[in-house]
Amino acid sequence: MKIGLMFAGQGAQTIGMGRDIYETFPEAFRLFQKADEFLKYPLSQVMFNGPAEELTQTAICQPALYVHGLALLSALKSTLPGFEFSAAAGLSLGEFTAHTAAGTFDFETGLRLVSQRATFMQQACEESTGGMAAIIGAEETVVRDLAAATDVDVANLNCPGQIVISGEASKVALAASLAKDYGARKAVELKVAGAFHSRLMEPAYKRLQQELEATSLSSPSVPVICNVDALPVSDPETIRRTLAEQVTNSVRWMESIQYLVNQLHCDILLELSPGDVLAGLANRICKGTRVLSISNKATLEKVIKSL
């Protein structure tokens, strides 16, 4: 049995995330404590109690999702001694969580990088007027034609028929208004802080690149699929490049999941996040693959029984 882990990106956060894991598992409790001390603010209390406006801020929700994913993994390992996984992938921010899970860097190093990334991205959002929209029911070639015609970027290739575009807000709005003319079923403008995974994130890319260059990395213990190439990365230089480029490049999530299943032969895909969005995408990408999701204590117990 080969298990591939999946970790969520920004947008998956919910108030209350991690509270029952924090209260039940000493290993998870220590991770939350470590995060609060390292960041020098009560991240755990914002996660547990909100307010929503604070938790949804880029600079807070990215570290929150990182800590939550690893707390769930620590709870799973403590409940199921000997638990092993064969590969890992993470959507956007989740790629950092996947690297920590695989030992590319330790918890604190990953938390520092995630916190810096989030701050850099929030600053880039404040320096531009960006937006994003989901184009539903269109082939990739169609969406690329639409993006080229309206001067926006393709941000996320999530699953068949769901592709996200990103760029200047006025251009994204124009693209959304033209989507049906290009054969899409509909376009939905997203409530986001800015144009993630687009050229407007260039300042964040440059700052993150500098931080990664100064950070010592190891080769991961299992294959980690990178977002930009949808391929496993193992040497530190490639990992630095792909983690930095991911900020401005497309997230090739559909191909990443296909690689886990078709090339690495993962029998089970296991999502560790506050919700089950990635599990839903995986079910659409690789029909017939066993997909599980852990978001809290109850779902953890359910998954352990089924494993």
C-alpha positions in Angstrom: 0.0 0.0 0.0 1.5 3.3 -1.1 0.2 6.5 0.4 0.6 10.0 -1.2 0.0 12.9 1.1 -1.7 16.1 -0.1 -1.5 19.5 1.7 -3.8 22.5 1.1 -3.1 26.0 0.0 -4.5 29.4 0.9 -8.3 29.5 1.0 -8.7 26.3 2.9 -8.5 28.0 6.3 -11.5 27.8 8.7 -12.0 29.2 12.2 -11.5 26.4 14.8 -9.0 24.6 12.6 -6.7 22.4 14.8 -8.3 23.0 18.1 -9.4 19.4 18.9 -6.0 18.1 17.6 -4.2 20.7 19.9 -6.3 19.6 22.9 -5.9 15.8 22.3 -2.4 15.1 21.0 0.7 16.2 22.9 2.9 16.2 19.7 0.5 18.5 18.0 0.2 20.7 21.1 4.0 21.2 21.0 3.9 22.2 17.3 1.3 24.9 17.9 3.3 26.1 20.9 6.5 26.1 18.9 4.8 28.1 16.2 3.4 30.7 18.6 6.8 31.2 20.2 8.7 31.3 16.8 6.3 33.8 15.2 6.0 35.9 18.4 2.2 36.1 18.1 -0.6 33.8 19.1 -1.2 32.1 15.8 -3.0 29.2 17.4 -5.6 31.5 19.1 -6.3 33.2 15.7 -6.8 29.7 14.2 -9.1 28.6 17.0 -11.1 31.8 17.6 -10.7 34.1 14.6 -11.7 36.8 13.8 -12.2 35.7 10.2 -10.8 38.9 8.9 -7.5 38.2 10.7 -7.3 34.5 9.8 -7.9 35.2 6.1 -5.0 37.7 5.8 -2.3 36.2 3.6 0.4 36.7 6.2 -1.6 34.7 8.8 -3.5 32.0 6.9 -0.4 30.6 5.2 1.5 29.9 8.4 -1.8 28.6 9.9 -2.3 26.1 7.1 1.3 25.0 7.3 1.1 24.3 11.1 -2.3 22.7 10.8 -1.1 20.2 8.1 1.9 19.1 10.1 -0.1 18.9 13.4 -2.5 16.5 11.7 0.5 14.5 10.4 2.0 14.3 13.9 -1.4 13.2 15.4 -1.7 10.5 12.7 1.8 9.2 13.4 1.3 9.2 17.1 -2.0 7.2 16.7 -0.7 4.9 14.1 2.9 4.0 15.0 4.9 3.0 12.0 2.8 5.1 9.6 4.7 5.7 6.4 3.9 7.6 3.2 5.5 7.2 -0.2 5.2 10.7 -1.7 3.8 14.1 -1.0 2.4 17.1 -2.8 0.9 20.4 -1.8 -1.1 23.0 -3.6 0.8 26.3 -3.6 1.6 27.1 0.0 1.0 23.3 0.7 4.2 22.5 -1.2 6.2 23.9 1.7 4.2 21.7 4.1 4.9 18.7 1.9 8.7 19.5 2.0 8.7 19.7 5.8 6.8 16.4 6.0 9.5 14.8 3.8 12.4 16.3 5.7 13.7 18.8 3.2 13.8 21.3 6.1 12.8 21.2 9.7 9.5 22.6 11.2 11.0 26.0 12.2 12.9 26.5 8.9 9.7 25.8 6.9 7.7 28.1 9.2 10.2 30.9 8.7 10.0 30.5 4.9 6.2 30.2 4.8 5.9 33.3 7.0 8.3 35.3 4.8 6.6 34.1 1.6 3.2 35.1 3.0 4.5 38.6 4.0 6.2 39.1 0.6 3.0 38.0 -1.2 0.8 40.3 0.9 3.1 43.2 0.2 3.0 42.4 -3.6 -0.9 42.4 -3.3 -0.8 45.8 -1.7 1.5 47.2 -4.4 -0.9 46.1 -7.2 -4.6 45.8 -8.0 -5.0 42.1 -8.8 -7.7 39.6 -9.1 -8.4 36.0 -10.0 -11.3 34.1 -11.6 -12.1 30.4 -12.0 -13.0 29.4 -15.6 -15.3 26.4 -15.5 -16.0 23.9 -18.2 -13.3 24.8 -20.7 -10.2 23.0 -22.0 -6.7 24.3 -21.1 -6.0 25.4 -24.7 -9.2 27.5 -24.6 -8.3 29.2 -21.3 -4.8 29.9 -22.5 -6.2 31.6 -25.6 -8.5 33.7 -23.4 -5.7 34.6 -21.1 -3.5 35.6 -24.0 -6.2 37.7 -25.5 -6.9 39.6 -22.2 -3.2 39.8 -21.0 -3.7 37.7 -17.8 -1.9 34.6 -16.6 -3.0 31.0 -16.0 -2.6 30.5 -12.2 -4.0 27.1 -11.3 -4.8 24.0 -13.4 -6.9 22.4 -10.6 -8.8 19.6 -12.3 -10.6 18.8 -15.6 -12.8 21.8 -16.4 -11.5 24.0 -13.5 -8.7 26.5 -14.4 -8.0 29.7 -12.5 -6.7 32.9 -14.2 -4.9 35.7 -12.4 -3.7 39.3 -13.2 -4.7 42.9 -13.1 -8.3 43.1 -11.7 -9.7 45.0 -14.7 -8.2 42.4 -17.1 -9.4 39.5 -15.1 -12.9 41.0 -15.1 -12.7 41.4 -18.9 -11.6 37.8 -19.3 -14.5 36.6 -17.1 -17.0 38.5 -19.2 -15.6 36.9 -22.4 -15.3 33.4 -21.0 -18.6 32.1 -22.5 -17.6 33.5 -25.9 -14.5 31.2 -25.7 -16.7 28.2 -24.9 -16.4 28.1 -21.1 -19.6 27.2 -19.2 -19.1 30.0 -16.7 -16.5 32.2 -15.0 -16.5 33.0 -11.3 -14.4 35.9 -9.9 -12.7 34.9 -6.7 -12.6 36.8 -3.4 -8.8 37.0 -3.0 -6.3 39.5 -1.8 -4.5 39.8 -5.1 -3.2 38.1 -8.2 -1.5 35.0 -6.9 0.6 32.9 -9.3 0.9 35.7 -11.8 3.5 38.2 -13.0 2.2 40.7 -10.4 3.9 38.5 -7.7 7.3 39.2 -9.2 8.5 41.3 -6.2 7.5 38.4 -3.9 9.3 36.0 -6.1 12.6 38.0 -6.0 12.5 38.3 -2.2 11.6 34.7 -1.6 14.4 33.6 -4.0 16.9 35.4 -1.8 15.6 33.8 1.3 15.7 30.3 -0.2 19.3 30.9 -1.5 20.4 31.6 2.1 18.6 28.5 3.5 20.2 25.1 3.9 18.0 22.3 2.4 18.3 18.5 2.4 17.0 16.0 -0.2 13.5 14.9 0.8 13.1 11.3 2.1 10.3 10.6 -0.3 9.4 12.2 -3.7 7.8 15.7 -3.4 6.0 16.8 -6.5 6.6 20.5 -7.3 3.8 22.7 -8.6 5.7 24.3 -11.5 6.9 21.2 -13.3 4.5 18.6 -11.8 7.6 16.4 -11.3 9.5 15.1 -8.2 12.3 17.3 -7.0 15.2 16.0 -5.0 18.3 18.2 -5.2 18.4 21.4 -3.2 19.0 23.8 -6.1 16.0 22.5 -8.0 13.9 22.7 -4.8 15.0 26.4 -4.3 14.1 27.2 -7.9 10.7 25.5 -8.0 9.6 26.9 -4.6 10.5 30.5 -5.7 9.1 30.2 -9.3 5.9 28.8 -7.9 4.9 32.3 -6.7 4.6 33.6 -10.2 4.0 30.4 -12.2 1.0 28.1 -12.8 0.2 25.5 -10.2 0.0 22.3 -12.3 -2.1 20.4 -9.7 -3.9 18.1 -12.1 -0.7 16.8 -13.5 0.8 16.5 -10.0 -2.0 14.2 -8.8 -1.7 12.2 -12.1 2.0 11.8 -11.4 1.4 10.5 -7.8 -1.1 7.9 -9.1 0.2 6.9 -12.5 4.0 7.2 -12.1 4.6 6.7 -8.4 1.7 4.2 -8.1 0.1 5.6 -5.0 -2.9 3.5 -4.0 -4.2 6.0 -1.5 -4.2 9.8 -1.6 -4.6 11.3 1.8 -5.4 15.0 2.3 -4.3 16.7 5.5 -6.1 20.0 5.7 -9.0 21.9 7.3 -11.4 20.7 4.5 -11.7 18.2 1.7 -11.3 20.3 -1.4 -8.1 18.5 -2.5 -9.8 15.2 -2.1 -12.7 16.4 -4.3 -10.2 17.5 -7.0 -8.3 14.2 -6.7 -11.6 12.2 -7.2 -12.2 14.2 -10.4 -8.6 13.9 -11.7 -8.0 10.2 -11.0 -11.4 8.5 -10.8 -11.2 5.1 -9.0 -8.3 6.0 -6.8 -8.9 5.7 -3.1 -9.0 9.2 -1.6 -9.2 10.0 2.1 -9.3 13.3 4.0 -8.2 14.2 7.6 -9.3 17.6 8.9 -9.9 17.0 12.6 -10.0 14.4 15.4 -13.2 12.7 14.1 -11.9 12.3 10.6 -8.6 11.1 11.9 -10.2 8.3 13.8 -12.3 7.4 10.7 -9.3 7.3 8.4 -7.3 5.2 10.9 -10.1 2.6 11.0 -10.2 2.4 7.2 -6.4 2.1 7.0 
